[in-house]
């Protein structure tokens, strides 16, 4: 507090006119304050470095003795792989000379309401990783500003990342036994690796990388400097991941190979895992059935989240353009290119659920925003098509656009298994199914019409419903907290708002609340 007070005095003194203080006195005062502030910064920096040194030293010491054999558990199968998908149906064609009959309001029963909690803040280092300047070497001649140490460049999802590191900085790893790992970990606890962690965290911040994208970025970085599939690459990735604040466990097999396990708050489908102190740890890039795991926790470590709460700022690699158009409302038409780098990232994204919440997976896809590039390409034309429309007409236009502007195909035929799409993927790939359509439709309604939406899960089918501001919108509805969400099914081809696709068992339906 005393030093902060002196800093405030210095700032105020620098701003005051010199008329109230003699110039010599002012300079002496300023010099003293500058000196005290420099000493304060040096002390804080020294304390920070000492704390990190001790934390990593204690961690390395525990690494020597904390290894234990664990057997992996079979990955939890995606339940949708076993559910027979409900095929799309076509709404009966109406007599164009007669107006569409106004449906009687009909409440639909449902089994459960699912609310997916908002994503937690990203893990942070136990203390901030502060950038360490390169030491300035004495100059025999007139001092000049030392050149900035060049950064090495690596690539992840077509995007360049720059860090102050090169292959020669990596420590030697004589083996993957306890003593070798502990020795290497201590050797990595230096300013060089602190700068690397700082630069990686800066990339995460500047590029809005979610947890999964950050881990994939670290993999690309480590492989660039240490080689793909090497133990040194695994150790480098694990070190930076750990120092970034994430739960991580090192492990080895009987073939002298090192593995990294990441702790996840999500249950990842179809991936083997190890249960360590009640938490699921997943081996990055797979692992054998049995591993010796080093169960040592780093201070304040946090689990990975598989939310994608904001746009990932990857470099743009444009695909061929695609045009989509509503058959009933031809003015609802879009033409756009996608970012292939973003599509490649989404391909790596693991499908998961939160706890025992089987349907939480769709909320994570549906709550992910479209990229600004896609919005800039398609939202102006969509807004123009919706201009002057009331809410019901606007939603019906978007509903028919998704119903008729996209080709339906089963996931097992295209991918060999169930795969949900982010909204942007449905705009890129040639085929999509019911869950993809509902995710895209609710994204468009929330963004363009500003109405709340929910998803309705039936075994083998995903539909949606919209909360209108006006009470005169009729049809089948879900009553939720006293509010009527009108059913809108993007797979019931040509059906207007308010129609439930035939054959749906509403008693088994689950309602999934989405973010605005």
C-alpha positions in Angstrom: 0.0 0.0 0.0 2.8 2.4 0.9 4.5 1.8 -2.5 1.3 2.2 -4.4 0.7 5.5 -2.5 4.2 6.7 -3.6 3.4 5.7 -7.2 0.2 7.8 -7.0 2.2 10.7 -5.6 4.7 10.4 -8.5 1.9 10.4 -11.1 0.3 13.5 -9.6 3.7 15.2 -9.3 4.5 14.6 -12.9 1.2 16.2 -13.9 1.5 19.3 -11.6 2.9 22.6 -12.8 6.5 23.3 -11.8 5.6 26.7 -10.4 4.8 25.1 -7.0 8.1 23.3 -6.7 11.7 24.2 -7.6 13.0 22.4 -10.6 15.9 20.8 -8.7 13.6 19.6 -5.9 11.2 18.2 -8.4 13.9 16.2 -10.2 15.2 14.9 -7.0 11.7 13.8 -5.9 11.0 12.2 -9.2 14.4 10.3 -9.2 13.7 9.0 -5.7 10.1 7.9 -6.6 11.4 6.3 -9.8 14.0 4.4 -7.9 11.5 3.1 -5.3 9.1 2.0 -8.0 11.8 0.2 -9.9 12.8 -1.6 -6.7 9.2 -2.5 -6.1 8.8 -4.0 -9.6 12.1 -5.9 -9.2 11.0 -7.3 -5.8 7.6 -8.4 -7.3 9.3 -10.0 -10.3 11.8 -11.8 -8.0 8.9 -13.1 -5.8 7.1 -14.3 -8.9 10.1 -16.1 -10.3 10.8 -17.7 -6.9 7.2 -18.9 -6.5 7.3 -20.5 -10.0 10.7 -22.0 -9.4 9.5 -23.6 -6.1 6.2 -24.8 -7.6 8.0 -26.5 -10.5 10.7 -27.9 -8.3 8.2 -29.4 -5.9 6.3 -30.8 -8.9 9.5 -32.4 -10.4 10.4 -33.9 -7.0 7.0 -35.5 -6.7 7.2 -36.8 -10.3 10.0 -39.1 -9.1 7.7 -41.2 -7.0 4.0 -40.6 -8.0 3.7 -43.1 -10.8 1.1 -45.8 -10.6 -0.4 -48.3 -13.1 -3.9 -47.5 -14.4 -6.1 -49.5 -16.8 -8.1 -47.6 -19.3 -11.9 -47.9 -19.4 -13.7 -48.4 -22.7 -15.0 -45.2 -24.3 -18.6 -44.4 -23.6 -20.5 -45.0 -26.9 -22.5 -42.2 -28.4 -26.1 -43.2 -27.7 -27.2 -41.7 -31.0 -25.2 -44.3 -32.9 -27.7 -46.9 -31.6 -30.8 -44.9 -32.3 -32.5 -45.3 -35.6 -32.9 -41.8 -37.1 -36.4 -40.6 -38.0 -36.6 -39.9 -41.7 -37.8 -36.5 -42.9 -41.4 -36.2 -43.8 -43.1 -33.8 -46.3 -46.0 -31.7 -45.1 -49.2 -32.4 -47.1 -49.6 -30.0 -50.0 -52.4 -27.5 -49.4 -54.9 -26.2 -51.9 -53.3 -22.9 -53.0 -56.8 -21.4 -53.5 -57.7 -22.0 -49.9 -55.8 -20.3 -47.1 -53.7 -22.5 -44.8 -56.0 -23.6 -42.0 -55.2 -22.1 -38.7 -54.2 -24.9 -36.3 -55.8 -25.3 -32.9 -53.3 -24.6 -30.1 -52.1 -27.9 -28.7 -49.7 -28.2 -25.8 -47.2 -31.0 -26.1 -46.0 -33.0 -23.1 -42.3 -33.5 -22.5 -40.2 -35.6 -20.2 -37.5 -33.3 -19.0 -36.0 -29.7 -19.3 -32.3 -29.6 -19.8 -30.4 -26.4 -19.0 -26.7 -26.4 -20.0 -24.6 -24.2 -17.7 -22.7 -21.3 -19.2 -19.1 -22.0 -19.9 -16.6 -21.3 -17.1 -13.7 -18.9 -17.7 -10.6 -20.4 -19.3 -8.0 -21.8 -16.9 -5.3 -19.4 -15.9 -1.7 -20.0 -14.7 -1.4 -20.2 -10.9 0.3 -16.8 -11.2 0.4 -14.7 -14.3 3.1 -15.6 -16.8 4.9 -12.3 -17.2 6.9 -11.6 -20.3 10.6 -11.6 -19.6 12.7 -9.2 -21.7 15.8 -10.5 -23.3 18.9 -9.5 -21.4 20.7 -6.5 -22.8 24.3 -7.1 -23.5 26.8 -4.3 -22.8 27.8 -2.3 -25.8 31.4 -1.3 -26.3 30.3 1.8 -28.3 27.5 4.2 -28.1 24.4 2.3 -26.7 21.8 1.4 -29.2 18.4 -0.3 -28.8 19.1 -4.0 -28.9 17.3 -5.9 -31.7 14.2 -7.8 -30.7 14.9 -11.5 -30.7 13.1 -13.0 -33.7 10.2 -15.4 -33.1 9.9 -18.8 -34.7 6.8 -19.4 -36.7 4.7 -22.6 -36.7 1.3 -23.3 -38.2 -2.0 -24.6 -36.8 -5.2 -24.9 -38.8 -3.6 -22.8 -41.6 -2.8 -20.0 -39.1 0.6 -18.8 -38.1 1.8 -18.6 -34.5 5.0 -17.0 -33.4 6.9 -17.8 -30.2 10.4 -17.0 -28.8 11.6 -20.6 -29.1 13.5 -22.9 -31.3 14.4 -26.6 -31.4 17.8 -26.0 -29.8 16.0 -24.6 -26.7 14.3 -28.0 -25.9 15.9 -29.9 -23.1 17.3 -33.4 -23.6 15.1 -36.3 -22.6 17.2 -39.4 -21.8 14.1 -41.6 -21.2 10.6 -41.6 -19.8 11.3 -43.0 -16.4 10.6 -41.0 -13.3 14.1 -39.5 -12.8 14.4 -38.6 -16.5 11.1 -36.8 -16.6 11.8 -35.0 -13.3 15.2 -33.9 -14.5 13.7 -32.6 -17.8 10.9 -30.8 -16.0 13.3 -28.9 -13.7 15.5 -28.0 -16.7 12.4 -26.5 -18.4 11.6 -24.2 -15.5 13.6 -21.3 -17.0 12.9 -17.9 -18.5 13.1 -19.4 -22.0 10.1 -21.7 -21.3 8.3 -18.9 -19.4 8.5 -16.8 -22.5 7.2 -19.7 -24.6 4.2 -20.1 -22.2 3.6 -16.3 -22.3 3.6 -16.3 -26.1 1.3 -19.3 -26.3 -1.2 -17.6 -23.9 -1.0 -14.5 -26.0 -2.0 -16.5 -29.1 -4.9 -18.0 -27.1 -6.1 -14.5 -26.2 -5.6 -12.8 -29.5 -7.2 -15.6 -31.5 -10.1 -16.3 -29.1 -9.0 -20.0 -28.9 -11.3 -22.2 -26.9 -9.7 -24.9 -24.7 -9.8 -27.6 -27.5 -8.3 -25.2 -30.1 -5.6 -24.2 -27.6 -4.6 -27.8 -27.0 -4.5 -28.5 -30.8 -2.4 -25.3 -31.2 0.1 -26.6 -28.5 0.3 -29.9 -30.4 1.2 -28.2 -33.6 3.7 -26.0 -31.8 5.4 -28.9 -30.0 5.5 -31.1 -33.2 7.0 -28.2 -35.2 10.0 -27.9 -32.8 10.4 -31.6 -31.6 8.9 -33.7 -34.4 5.6 -35.5 -34.8 5.0 -38.3 -32.4 8.2 -37.9 -30.3 8.4 -38.0 -26.6 10.0 -34.6 -26.5 7.0 -33.1 -28.4 4.7 -34.7 -25.9 6.7 -33.3 -22.9 6.8 -29.8 -24.4 3.1 -29.8 -25.1 2.4 -31.1 -21.6 4.6 -28.6 -19.9 3.0 -25.5 -21.6 -0.5 -27.0 -21.1 0.2 -27.5 -17.4 1.8 -24.0 -17.0 -1.3 -22.5 -18.7 -3.5 -23.7 -15.9 -5.0 -27.0 -17.2 -5.2 -30.4 -15.5 -2.7 -32.7 -17.1 -1.1 -36.0 -16.2 2.0 -37.5 -17.8 2.0 -41.3 -18.5 4.2 -43.9 -20.1 3.7 -47.4 -21.5 6.0 -50.4 -21.5 7.5 -49.4 -24.9 9.3 -46.3 -23.7 6.6 -44.0 -25.1 5.3 -40.8 -23.3 1.7 -39.8 -23.2 -0.3 -36.8 -22.0 -3.7 -37.1 -20.4 -6.0 -34.1 -20.2 -8.7 -33.8 -17.5 -12.1 -32.9 -18.9 -15.3 -31.7 -17.2 -17.1 -33.2 -20.3 -17.6 -36.9 -21.0 -16.1 -37.5 -24.4 -17.8 -40.1 -26.5 -16.1 -43.1 -28.0 -12.7 -42.4 -26.4 -11.0 -44.6 -23.8 -10.2 -42.9 -20.6 -8.6 -43.3 -17.2 -10.4 -42.4 -13.9 -8.0 -40.7 -11.5 -9.4 -39.5 -8.2 -12.9 -39.5 -9.6 -12.1 -37.4 -12.8 -11.9 -38.7 -16.3 -8.6 -38.2 -18.0 -8.4 -38.7 -21.8 -5.1 -39.6 -23.5 -4.4 -37.2 -26.3 -4.2 -39.1 -29.6 -5.0 -42.4 -27.9 -3.2 -44.8 -25.7 -2.9 -48.5 -24.8 -5.1 -50.3 -22.3 -2.6 -49.9 -19.5 -0.4 -46.9 -18.6 1.8 -45.9 -15.7 0.4 -42.5 -14.8 2.1 -39.7 -12.8 -0.7 -38.4 -10.6 0.8 -35.1 -9.5 -1.4 -32.0 -9.4 -0.1 -28.6 -10.2 -1.4 -25.6 -8.1 -4.9 -24.4 -9.1 -5.1 -26.6 -12.2 -8.5 -26.6 -14.0 -10.3 -29.0 -16.3 -10.7 -28.5 -20.0 -14.1 -27.3 -21.3 -15.4 -28.3 -24.7 -17.5 -25.2 -25.2 -16.8 -23.0 -28.2 -18.2 -19.7 -26.8 -16.7 -17.4 -29.4 -15.5 -17.3 -33.0 -12.0 -18.9 -33.4 -9.8 -16.4 -35.2 -8.1 -18.7 -37.7 -6.6 -17.4 -40.9 -9.0 -17.4 -43.9 -8.8 -20.1 -46.5 -11.8 -19.7 -48.7 -13.7 -22.7 -50.1 -15.8 -22.8 -53.2 -19.0 -20.7 -52.9 -22.3 -22.3 -52.2 -25.8 -21.0 -52.9 -28.8 -21.9 -50.8 -32.4 -20.9 -51.6 -35.9 -21.4 -50.1 -38.3 -23.0 -52.6 -41.4 -21.3 -51.2 -39.7 -18.0 -50.7 -37.2 -17.6 -53.5 -36.1 -14.2 -52.1 -34.6 -16.0 -49.2 -31.3 -16.9 -50.9 -27.7 -16.9 -49.7 -24.3 -17.3 -51.4 -21.1 -17.7 -49.4 -17.7 -19.2 -49.0 -16.6 -21.0 -45.9 -13.2 -20.9 -44.1 -11.6 -24.3 -44.7 -9.3 -23.8 -41.7 -12.3 -23.5 -39.4 -14.0 -26.5 -41.0 -10.8 -28.5 -40.4 -10.8 -27.5 -36.7 -14.4 -28.6 -36.3 -13.5 -32.0 -37.7 -11.1 -32.5 -34.8 -13.7 -31.5 -32.2 -14.8 -34.4 -30.0 -18.5 -35.0 -29.3 -19.3 -34.9 -25.6 -21.9 -34.5 -22.9 -21.9 -32.8 -19.5 -22.2 -35.4 -16.7 -25.2 -37.6 -17.2 -26.9 -35.0 -19.4 -27.3 -37.0 -22.6 -28.7 -34.2 -24.7 -26.3 -31.4 -23.5 -24.1 -32.0 -26.6 -26.6 -30.3 -28.9 -26.7 -27.1 -26.8 -22.9 -26.8 -27.1 -23.2 -27.0 -30.9 -26.2 -24.7 -31.1 -24.8 -22.0 -28.8 -21.6 -21.6 -30.8 -21.9 -18.4 -32.9 -21.4 -18.1 -36.6 -18.1 -16.5 -37.7 -18.2 -12.8 -38.6 -17.2 -13.6 -42.2 -20.3 -15.8 -42.7 -22.5 -13.3 -41.1 -21.2 -10.6 -43.3 -21.9 -12.7 -46.4 -25.4 -14.1 -45.7 -27.0 -11.9 -43.1 -27.5 -8.8 -45.3 -29.4 -10.8 -47.9 -31.4 -12.6 -45.3 -32.3 -9.4 -43.5 -33.4 -7.9 -46.8 -35.6 -10.9 -47.4 -37.1 -10.5 -43.9 -37.5 -6.7 -44.1 -41.0 -5.6 -43.3 -42.1 -9.1 -42.2 -43.8 -9.7 -38.9 -42.2 -12.3 -36.6 -44.3 -15.2 -37.8 -43.6 -14.6 -41.5 -39.9 -14.0 -40.8 -39.6 -17.3 -38.9 -41.6 -19.2 -41.5 -39.3 -17.9 -44.2 -36.2 -19.0 -42.3 -37.8 -22.3 -41.6 -38.5 -23.0 -45.2 -35.0 -21.9 -46.2 -33.5 -24.6 -44.0 -36.2 -27.2 -44.9 -35.8 -26.9 -48.7 -32.4 -25.2 -49.3 -30.4 -28.1 -47.9 -30.1 -31.8 -48.9 -31.0 -34.3 -46.2 -28.8 -37.4 -45.7 -28.1 -39.8 -42.8 -24.9 -39.4 -40.8 -24.0 -43.1 -40.9 -24.1 -43.0 -44.7 -21.9 -39.9 -44.9 -19.7 -40.2 -41.9 -20.2 -43.8 -40.8 -21.4 -42.6 -37.4 -23.6 -39.9 -35.8 -22.0 -36.5 -36.1 -23.6 -33.2 -35.1 -22.7 -30.1 -37.1 -22.0 -26.6 -35.8 -24.3 -24.2 -37.7 -21.5 -23.1 -39.9 -20.7 -26.7 -41.0 -24.3 -27.1 -42.3 -23.7 -24.1 -44.6 -20.5 -25.8 -45.8 -21.2 -29.5 -46.3 -23.5 -30.8 -49.1 -25.6 -32.8 -46.7 -27.1 -32.4 -43.2 -29.7 -34.1 -41.0 -32.4 -33.2 -38.5 -30.1 -32.1 -35.7 -27.9 -30.0 -38.0 -31.0 -28.3 -39.4 -32.4 -27.5 -36.0 -29.0 -26.1 -34.8 -28.7 -23.9 -37.9 -32.4 -22.8 -37.8 -32.3 -21.8 -34.1 -29.0 -19.9 -34.7 -30.6 -17.9 -37.6 -33.8 -17.1 -35.6 -31.9 -15.9 -32.6 -29.5 -13.8 -34.6 -31.9 -12.3 -37.2 -35.3 -12.2 -35.5 -34.1 -11.9 -31.9 -36.4 -14.6 -30.5 -35.6 -17.2 -27.9 -35.5 -20.8 -29.0 -35.4 -24.3 -27.6 -34.5 -27.7 -29.0 -36.8 -30.6 -28.7 -35.2 -34.0 -28.6 -37.1 -37.1 -29.5 -35.2 -40.5 -29.7 -33.9 -40.4 -33.3 -35.0 -36.8 -34.0 -34.3 -33.2 -33.1 -36.8 -30.4 -33.6 -37.1 -26.9 -32.2 -39.6 -24.3 -31.0 -39.7 -20.5 -30.9 -40.9 -18.1 -28.3 -42.9 -15.4 -30.2 -43.6 -12.0 -28.6 -47.2 -12.0 -29.9 -49.8 -14.4 -28.4 -51.7 -14.8 -31.6 -49.2 -17.4 -33.1 -51.0 -20.7 -32.9 -50.2 -24.4 -33.3 -48.4 -27.1 -31.3 -46.4 -25.6 -28.5 -44.2 -26.4 -25.5 -45.3 -24.7 -22.3 -42.1 -23.8 -20.4 -42.1 -21.6 -17.3 -45.5 -20.2 -18.4 -44.2 -19.3 -21.9 -45.4 -20.9 -25.2 -42.6 -22.0 -27.5 -44.2 -22.8 -30.9 -43.0 -25.9 -32.5 -40.9 -25.3 -35.7 -39.5 -28.5 -37.3 -36.8 -27.9 -39.9 -37.1 -31.6 -41.1 -40.8 -31.5 -41.6 -40.5 -30.3 -45.2 -42.7 -27.3 -46.1 -44.5 -27.5 -42.8 -45.2 -24.0 -41.4 -44.6 -23.0 -37.8 -46.8 -24.8 -35.3 -46.8 -28.3 -36.9 -45.3 -31.3 -35.2 -43.9 -34.0 -37.5 -46.1 -37.1 -37.4 -45.0 -40.1 -35.3 -43.2 -38.1 -32.5 -43.7 -39.4 -29.0 -43.8 -36.3 -26.9 -43.9 -38.2 -23.7 -40.3 -39.1 -24.3 -39.3 -35.7 -25.5 -36.6 -33.6 -23.7 -36.5 -29.8 -24.0 -33.1 -28.2 -24.3 -32.9 -24.5 -23.4 -30.6 -22.4 -25.6 -28.8 -19.1 -25.0 -30.0 -16.1 -26.8 
